[in-house]
Amino acid sequence: MNRPSRIQALGAITAALLVLTACKPPPEGANAPANAAGAVNPANSVLTVEVTSPTTLPWPQTLQANGALAAWQDVIVSPETGGLRIAELAVDVGTRVKRGQLLARLADDSLQNDLHKQQALLAQAQATLDQATSNVQRAKLAEGSGGLSAQAIEQYRITEATARAALASAQADLDATQLKLRQTRITAPDDGLVSTRTAVLGNVVSAGNELFRLVRQSRVEWRAEVDARQLATVKEGQRASVTLPTGQAVDGRVRLVGPVLSTETGRALVYVSLAGDGAARVGMFASGSIELPAWPALTLPQSALVSRDGRDYVYTVDAAGKAHSAVVTVGRRQQQRVEVLSGVAANARVVASGGAFLSDGVQVTVTSAPAPASAALR
């Protein structure tokens, strides 16, 4: 090869080396511009996320409990007179009744006969009294003439007093018979729901035997069982929510806190009046919660949580814009927010949503999430 050809070949090789050197990428991050916060340029991030900080809100505490549903008050309906046959049954189990409504009627044939007899005895006693009164009046007229002795006159007066007492006795017997007649109509002592009926048509009843049982005013209450420590936090008037076996939730309010604890179970009863919508039935066993006074709680949006392997995580973002996972312990959940018991600092920057798409150490672009309302969640 002659000299000019060698010079041309060396020039071509040198130009090729210069092109390759110009095309080689610079070291990672060597010339990457940084933003004001020190984070890498958003062009290098894998995701744009909103961040928020844990917020302390006054949250009402809740007390979980279980217990049976029972009647607010039971009303036992029994006959006040005995020895009579049930002639009519006007209601059955499940009937809603009003005060004074007829529930059953007893046969009153024998009492009608007694009534007629007492009316006759009363008329006889009245006639006897009238005669005795007339005799006394005549004796008074003859008293001054000496036609009757003082002893005879006194006897007339005694006879009149005896007749008057006999009349009062006959009147009392008549009143008693009329009362028994009224008692053959067995009526509801108050508004309510017939829960049981033991009365049988044609049966001869005894005074005091239970015929019907009513749920007074159809009111049902939840009797929650709590221990001594929980009992100290419950007050009358607190709100409650009861979940029925059907899954339906019923609102209520604490009516009474039991004054004593059972010597057998060591637990006390809290009586919660329930809204009367007919869903709650006596005898159901239900679970529920009682709302206690509000207490400060550190909270995050529920969307910030990522659940993996049975644990809850959140992702925090450091000053360099890198995401890091943290295991957290959570508590109550209300209105799309969750209480954080441990695992994250109060001033941490937490990814508000989309954490499931992140992994430790990835670069993110940060925007701020709106702050939650500061009012108590209810």
C-alpha positions in Angstrom: 0.0 0.0 0.0 1.4 3.4 -0.9 1.7 6.2 1.5 -1.5 8.2 0.6 -3.6 5.1 1.0 -2.3 4.4 4.5 -3.0 8.0 5.5 -6.6 7.7 4.3 -7.2 4.4 6.2 -5.8 5.8 9.5 -8.1 8.9 9.1 -11.2 6.7 8.7 -10.3 4.6 11.8 -9.8 7.7 13.8 -13.2 9.2 12.7 -15.0 5.9 13.6 -13.5 5.9 17.1 -14.6 9.5 17.7 -18.2 8.6 16.7 -18.3 5.7 19.1 -17.0 7.8 21.9 -19.7 10.4 21.3 -22.5 7.8 21.3 -21.5 6.2 24.7 -24.1 7.1 27.5 -22.8 9.0 30.5 -22.6 7.4 33.9 -26.1 7.0 35.6 -27.1 10.3 37.3 -23.9 12.0 36.3 -25.6 14.8 34.3 -29.2 14.2 35.5 -30.7 17.5 36.8 -32.2 17.5 40.3 -35.4 19.2 41.4 -35.6 21.7 44.2 -36.3 18.9 46.8 -33.3 16.9 45.8 -35.3 14.3 44.0 -34.3 12.9 40.6 -35.9 14.4 37.6 -39.6 13.1 37.2 -38.6 11.7 33.8 -36.8 8.9 35.8 -39.7 8.1 38.1 -41.9 5.0 37.7 -45.2 6.5 39.0 -46.7 9.8 40.0 -48.3 9.5 43.5 -50.2 11.7 46.0 -48.8 11.8 49.5 -50.6 12.6 52.7 -49.6 12.7 56.4 -51.3 10.9 59.2 -54.0 13.2 60.7 -55.2 13.1 64.3 -59.0 13.2 64.5 -61.4 12.9 67.5 -63.0 9.5 66.9 -65.7 8.0 69.1 -64.5 4.7 70.7 -66.7 1.7 70.4 -67.3 -1.2 72.8 -68.1 -4.5 71.2 -70.5 -6.8 73.1 -72.9 -9.7 72.7 -76.3 -10.4 74.3 -79.9 -11.5 73.9 -82.9 -9.5 72.8 -85.7 -9.4 75.3 -88.9 -7.5 76.0 -88.6 -4.1 77.6 -91.3 -5.3 80.0 -93.4 -8.4 80.1 -97.1 -8.1 80.9 -98.8 -11.2 82.3 -102.6 -11.3 81.8 -104.5 -13.5 84.2 -108.1 -13.8 85.2 -109.1 -12.2 88.5 -112.0 -14.6 89.1 -111.9 -18.4 88.9 -114.1 -21.3 88.3 -115.4 -20.1 85.0 -115.0 -21.5 81.5 -113.3 -19.7 78.6 -116.1 -18.9 76.2 -114.2 -16.8 73.7 -110.6 -16.1 72.6 -110.3 -12.8 70.7 -106.5 -12.7 69.9 -103.7 -15.0 69.1 -99.9 -15.0 69.3 -98.4 -12.1 67.3 -101.4 -9.9 67.6 -100.7 -6.2 68.4 -103.3 -5.0 70.9 -104.4 -1.7 72.3 -105.1 -0.9 76.0 -108.6 -2.1 76.9 -108.9 -4.4 73.9 -110.8 -7.7 74.6 -108.4 -10.7 74.8 -110.8 -13.4 76.1 -114.2 -13.7 77.6 -115.3 -16.1 80.3 -118.8 -17.7 80.5 -121.0 -15.6 82.7 -124.3 -17.6 82.9 -123.9 -18.4 86.6 -122.9 -14.9 87.4 -126.0 -13.5 85.7 -128.1 -15.7 87.9 -126.2 -14.4 91.0 -126.8 -10.9 89.8 -130.5 -11.4 89.6 -130.5 -13.0 93.1 -128.5 -10.1 94.6 -130.8 -7.6 93.0 -133.8 -9.3 94.6 -132.1 -9.4 98.0 -131.3 -5.8 97.7 -134.9 -5.0 97.0 -136.0 -7.1 99.9 -133.5 -5.3 102.2 -134.8 -1.9 101.0 -138.4 -2.9 101.8 -137.4 -4.1 105.3 -135.7 -0.8 105.9 -138.6 1.2 104.7 -140.9 -0.7 107.1 -138.5 -0.1 110.0 -138.2 3.5 109.2 -142.0 3.9 109.2 -142.3 2.1 112.6 -139.8 4.5 114.1 -141.6 7.5 112.8 -144.9 6.3 114.3 -143.2 5.5 117.6 -141.9 9.0 117.8 -145.5 10.3 117.5 -146.7 8.1 120.3 -143.7 8.8 122.5 -145.1 11.8 124.1 -148.6 10.4 124.7 -147.3 7.5 126.8 -148.9 4.9 124.5 -145.5 3.1 124.0 -142.8 2.4 126.5 -139.3 3.7 126.1 -138.1 0.1 125.6 -140.5 -0.5 122.7 -139.4 2.8 121.1 -135.7 1.8 121.4 -136.5 -1.6 119.9 -137.9 0.2 116.8 -134.8 2.2 116.4 -132.5 -0.9 116.7 -134.7 -2.6 114.1 -134.3 0.3 111.7 -130.5 0.3 112.2 -130.3 -3.4 111.5 -132.4 -3.0 108.4 -130.1 -0.2 107.2 -127.0 -2.4 107.7 -128.7 -5.3 105.9 -129.4 -3.0 102.9 -125.7 -1.9 102.8 -124.6 -5.6 102.9 -127.0 -6.5 100.0 -125.7 -3.5 98.0 -122.1 -4.7 98.6 -123.0 -8.3 97.5 -124.6 -6.8 94.3 -121.5 -4.7 93.6 -119.3 -7.8 94.0 -121.3 -9.8 91.6 -121.3 -6.9 89.1 -117.5 -6.7 89.5 -117.1 -10.4 88.7 -119.3 -10.0 85.7 -116.9 -7.2 84.4 -113.9 -9.5 85.2 -115.3 -12.1 82.8 -114.1 -9.7 80.0 -110.2 -10.1 80.1 -108.7 -7.0 78.4 -105.2 -5.8 77.6 -103.8 -3.6 80.5 -101.6 -1.7 78.0 -100.6 -1.5 74.3 -98.4 -4.4 73.3 -97.7 -7.5 71.3 -99.0 -10.9 72.3 -95.9 -13.1 72.7 -97.5 -16.2 74.3 -101.0 -17.6 74.8 -101.7 -20.4 77.2 -105.5 -20.0 77.2 -107.5 -22.8 75.7 -111.0 -22.4 74.6 -113.4 -24.3 77.0 -110.9 -24.6 79.8 -112.1 -23.7 83.3 -109.6 -21.2 84.7 -108.4 -20.4 88.1 -107.8 -16.9 89.4 -104.2 -15.8 88.8 -103.3 -18.4 86.1 -101.4 -16.9 83.2 -103.5 -16.8 80.0 -101.5 -14.3 77.9 -98.1 -12.6 77.9 -97.5 -9.3 76.2 -94.4 -7.4 75.1 -95.4 -4.1 76.6 -95.7 -1.4 74.0 -94.0 -3.8 71.5 -90.6 -2.5 72.7 -87.6 -4.8 72.4 -84.3 -4.1 74.0 -80.8 -5.6 73.6 -79.2 -6.8 76.9 -75.5 -6.6 76.2 -73.1 -8.4 78.5 -70.0 -6.5 79.6 -67.3 -7.1 82.2 -66.4 -4.8 85.1 -63.8 -2.8 83.2 -66.1 -2.2 80.3 -69.0 -1.3 82.6 -67.2 1.7 83.9 -67.1 3.3 80.4 -70.8 2.9 79.6 -73.3 5.6 80.4 -77.0 6.1 79.9 -77.9 7.8 76.6 -75.0 6.5 74.6 -75.7 5.4 71.1 -75.5 1.8 70.0 -75.8 -0.3 66.9 -77.0 -3.9 67.0 -76.5 -6.4 64.2 -79.3 -9.0 64.1 -78.8 -12.6 63.0 -80.3 -11.6 59.7 -77.5 -9.1 59.1 -79.7 -6.1 59.5 -78.3 -3.3 61.7 -80.7 -1.6 64.2 -79.9 1.6 66.0 -80.4 1.9 69.7 -79.6 3.9 72.8 -78.5 2.8 76.3 -81.5 2.9 78.6 -80.0 1.5 81.8 -76.7 0.3 83.0 -77.0 -2.8 85.3 -76.1 -1.9 88.9 -74.7 -5.4 89.8 -72.5 -8.1 88.2 -73.5 -11.7 88.1 -71.8 -13.8 90.7 -71.7 -16.7 88.2 -70.3 -15.0 85.1 -68.8 -11.8 86.5 -70.6 -9.8 83.9 -73.2 -7.1 84.0 -76.1 -6.2 81.7 -76.4 -3.0 79.7 -80.0 -2.4 78.6 -80.2 -0.8 75.1 -83.6 0.3 73.8 -83.9 -0.5 70.1 -85.8 1.3 67.4 -89.2 -0.3 67.0 -89.3 -1.4 63.3 -90.4 -5.0 63.9 -87.1 -6.6 62.7 -85.8 -7.2 66.3 -87.5 -10.2 67.8 -87.5 -11.3 71.5 -85.2 -14.3 71.9 -82.6 -13.4 69.2 -78.9 -13.4 70.1 -77.1 -10.4 68.6 -73.8 -8.7 68.6 -73.3 -5.0 68.5 -71.3 -1.9 69.6 -71.8 0.9 72.0 -70.4 4.3 71.1 -68.2 5.7 73.9 -66.8 9.3 74.2 -64.5 10.5 71.4 -60.8 10.0 71.7 -57.9 11.3 69.5 -56.9 8.8 66.8 -54.0 8.9 64.3 -55.7 8.2 60.9 -54.9 7.6 57.2 -57.1 7.1 54.2 -58.0 3.4 53.7 -56.7 3.7 50.2 -53.2 4.1 51.6 -53.2 0.5 53.0 -51.7 -2.4 51.0 -52.6 -5.9 52.3 -50.0 -8.7 51.7 -49.4 -12.0 53.4 -52.0 -11.2 56.1 -50.3 -7.9 57.1 -51.0 -4.3 56.3 -48.4 -2.0 54.7 -48.1 1.6 53.7 -45.5 3.3 51.5 -43.7 6.3 52.7 -41.7 8.7 50.4 -38.3 10.1 51.6 -36.8 13.4 50.7 -35.1 12.0 47.6 -38.5 10.8 46.2 -38.0 7.1 46.8 -40.7 4.9 48.2 -40.3 2.5 51.2 -42.8 0.0 52.6 -43.6 -0.1 56.3 -45.7 -2.6 58.2 -48.5 -0.9 60.2 -51.0 -2.0 62.9 -54.5 -0.6 62.2 -57.6 -0.3 64.4 -61.0 1.1 63.7 -62.3 2.0 60.3 -64.8 4.8 59.7 -65.9 6.8 56.7 -63.0 5.6 54.4 -60.4 6.3 57.0 -58.5 3.9 59.2 -56.9 4.3 62.6 -53.1 3.7 62.7 -51.9 2.3 66.0 -48.2 1.8 65.1 -45.7 1.6 62.3 -45.7 5.1 60.9 -44.6 8.4 62.2 -47.0 11.3 62.6 -45.0 13.5 60.2 -44.3 10.8 57.6 -45.2 11.4 53.9 -47.5 8.4 53.0 -48.6 7.4 49.6 -52.3 8.1 49.6 -53.3 5.5 46.9 -51.7 3.1 44.4 -49.2 1.6 46.8 -49.9 -1.9 45.3 -48.0 -0.8 42.2 -44.8 0.2 44.1 -41.8 -1.6 45.5 -39.1 -0.6 47.9 -36.6 1.9 46.6 -38.5 2.9 43.4 -38.4 6.5 42.3 -41.8 8.4 42.3 -43.1 11.8 41.5 -44.9 13.4 44.4 -48.0 15.5 44.5 -50.0 16.4 47.6 -53.4 14.9 48.6 -56.2 17.1 50.0 -56.3 17.2 53.8 -59.1 15.5 55.6 -61.8 17.3 57.5 -60.8 18.0 61.1 -64.3 17.4 62.5 -64.9 14.2 64.5 -66.0 11.3 62.3 -69.4 9.8 63.3 
